[in-house]
Amino acid sequence: MRPRLVLLASVAVLVAFGLLMVFSASSVTALNSTGDAAYYLKRQLAFIALGTAVAIALAKVDYHFWVRSALMFVWVVTVVLLVAVVALGTDNGMGATRWIDLGFFDLQPSEFAKITVIFTAANVAEQYYERGSIDFVHFLVLLGVGVGLPLVLIIAQPDKGTTMVCGLTLVVMGYLAGMPKRFLLLVLLLAGGAFVGLSFKDDYSRARFLTMFDPWADPYGNGWQLIQGFYAFGSGGLLGVGVGFSRQKYAYLPMAHNDFIFAVVGEECGLVGTLGLIAGFMVFLWAGLQIARHAPDLAGRLVAAGCTSIVVIQLFLNVLGVIGWFPLSGKPIPFVSYGGSSILASLMLVGLVTSVSVHSRLPETTHDRERRSWREVDALEGDAGLSLVGEPIPRSERTSAAAPRAARPGLRVVEGGSSARPGRGAPRGRVSESGGRRRIDLGPSPTERLRGRRDGRH
């Protein structure tokens, strides 16, 4: 229960902080374009309300339903949407076709495809590693088709950011499932080489890759956004200029409320604010991995770990891009950045992790069964009942010490605790009479016990 509460509390704090920063970062842009400074805030609130409702529904449904029974339906719908993006999608002037224009909302199917990839990988890994129902060849074929096809459709948009986030999450899931480390290392090396190759495939990707090394080579073109982000961090310093007092959001920093909201956090909240934001995600990571650790089966463990890891990996992909340590990917910060598809998918991931926690049952021990058999006896029926701290039982109501052991109520030792040790004679706790008084012999003193026995045994 504790990891679940910590997970939900961390998400609530991150979402609330995200609403604050979205309003601050988007107010100027919204006022100029719509006349309503809270336009993006209101839309984000609506998406959060819808995402919360979906997350609650997912948390109540057993995760096995999605990983096993409904997986084929979910997978087919995901592939159809990804094909629709390639055929009918729009780029919204961003240079990559990633959205389907629904009129009132631009749907980004790749955000939801991340969930499908996690489901598929968990299902295939469970069949091979836990059930043993398929051999290694079928394992590779199912993994290649079930996971590979959605990733190919995503990278065709092109959306290398989502592909990279999914790929790194699959490596984490493979490690937890028990894949050989050499195989995972080989996959990472091949994926890294493919990423570099794809980064030079077209002008859009090549410009983002080269801008990382020298944004000042084109300060008024490809390097403009990254340089303005640097100015935001420099203005923020240690404690920031204060929430709402950002200067870069006044049409200097493009996408201030979306991809580059981390720069606005750095300007308004300073280094302390950025580290606090990362710390919040680390708490989320701890809680999610604890839920994965206590999952009842491999599928639950992989779903919880995958959903948690993909959120944190996407965070660092965004942060590293904004500070210039990695090519810009266009991926928003989960829970914090503005975006309908992003916040919906992120809250759905939380609902799935919560589902694993809700439907996890640890094995019952002998002590659990013993505790279930306990009951409180009503003192009005002639018994003293349970003695709580500060409520001692009067001496007159206590059972006589001379009563037979079988007749005396009380606690009993479970799994061990016999009164006499084999081969050692009478127990240590002997009762003897001395001077008309009863005396309990507890055996050797603590000093004698620490010195050890004379026969050399300890």
Disulfide bonds with the S-S distance in Angstrom:
none
